């Protein structure tokens, strides 16, 4: 997460990141930081919420040459977000786009909400853990081992999920 308390530093950093994007596309790491320079609330959602809640321990469904970033945003801010990401030459959509339809590996998938419930994990804004777990359960085949990881990480959870690589290898 990134917290800038001096508006002048914020503006200078934003201009630097935008100018840098004009020379070469942002890296995956930079793309996680860029939304934090905006003026609107957001939370990482879907695959990124899983990534944040597992503190970077669980990553699925992405490759360096095909990397969507999933952000929950307020409906009223969608146009502003689209304009914001244009500064960085990052395409936005409401659903993940096929890699062959994009000019680069990165894309921003916006998920509009009437309002946002935002929690923070290691400084990163993210949808609540319960919503993340619900998403993981809806996509159980992809996230079974991730659910087991969350169950081990957070003592207050009792998800009843077990997963071992040896079980997977025997299937």
SVG drawing of the C-alpha trace seen along z (x, -y; Angstrom):
<svg xmlns="http://www.w3.org/2000/svg" viewBox="-26 -21 36 62">
<polyline fill="none" stroke="black" stroke-width="0.4" points="0.0,0.0 1.0,-3.6 0.2,-6.6 1.2,-10.1 0.4,-12.8 1.8,-15.8 -0.3,-16.7 2.7,-18.2 4.6,-14.9 1.4,-13.1 1.1,-15.3 4.8,-15.0 4.8,-11.2 1.6,-11.0 3.2,-13.1 6.4,-11.0 4.5,-7.7 2.4,-9.0 5.4,-10.4 7.2,-7.1 4.2,-5.2 4.5,-7.4 8.0,-6.0 7.4,-2.4 4.4,-0.5 4.0,-0.2 5.2,3.0 2.9,5.4 4.2,4.0 3.7,0.4 0.2,1.2 -0.7,2.3 0.5,-1.2 -1.0,-3.4 -4.7,-3.3 -3.5,-4.6 -2.6,-7.9 -6.3,-8.4 -8.8,-10.6 -11.5,-7.9 -12.0,-4.9 -11.4,-1.4 -10.8,2.1 -9.0,5.0 -11.5,7.7 -11.8,11.2 -8.4,12.7 -6.6,9.7 -8.7,9.9 -7.5,13.5 -3.9,12.3 -4.2,9.5 -5.9,11.6 -3.3,14.4 -0.6,11.6 0.7,12.6 0.7,16.3 -1.9,17.3 -1.9,16.4 -4.0,18.0 -5.3,17.3 -2.6,14.9 0.7,14.9 3.2,12.0 2.0,11.6 -1.7,11.7 -2.3,9.9 -5.7,8.4 -6.0,6.3 -9.4,6.4 -10.7,3.3 -14.1,2.7 -15.0,-1.0 -18.1,-3.1 -20.5,-3.3 -20.4,-7.1 -16.6,-7.1 -16.4,-4.7 -15.8,-7.5 -13.2,-9.1 -11.4,-5.7 -11.4,-5.1 -9.9,-8.6 -7.4,-8.1 -6.1,-4.8 -5.9,-6.4 -3.0,-8.6 -1.1,-5.4 -2.1,-3.7 -3.9,-1.0 -7.0,0.4 -10.1,0.7 -13.1,3.0 -15.9,4.5 -14.9,8.1 -11.6,9.6 -10.6,9.2 -8.8,12.0 -5.1,11.4 -5.1,11.2 -7.5,8.2 -5.0,6.1 -1.9,4.2 0.0,5.1 -0.2,7.7 -2.0,5.4 -5.6,4.6 -7.8,3.1 -11.1,4.8 -13.5,2.4 -16.3,3.9 -18.8,1.1 -20.6,1.1 -23.2,-1.3 -21.0,-1.6 -17.8,-0.1 -17.0,1.7 -13.2,1.5 -10.8,3.2 -7.0,2.9 -4.5,5.7 -0.8,4.6 -2.0,1.2 -3.8,2.4 -7.6,1.6 -9.5,4.9 -13.1,6.1 -14.0,7.7 -12.6,11.2 -16.1,12.7 -16.8,11.5 -13.5,12.8 -14.2,16.2 -17.7,16.2 -16.0,15.5 -13.5,18.3 -16.3,20.8 -18.1,19.8 -14.9,20.7 -14.0,23.6 -12.0,25.6 -9.5,22.7 -9.4,21.7 -9.6,24.9 -6.0,24.7 -6.3,20.9 -9.2,21.5 -7.1,24.0 -4.4,21.3 -6.7,18.7 -8.0,21.2 -4.4,21.7 -3.6,18.0 -6.5,16.7 -7.3,18.4 -10.8,17.1 -11.8,19.0 -13.1,22.5 -13.7,23.1 -13.5,26.9 -11.3,27.1 -8.3,29.3 -6.0,29.5 -2.7,31.3 -0.6,31.5 -0.3,35.2 -4.1,35.5 -4.1,33.6 -1.3,35.7 -3.3,38.9 -6.4,37.6"/>
</svg>
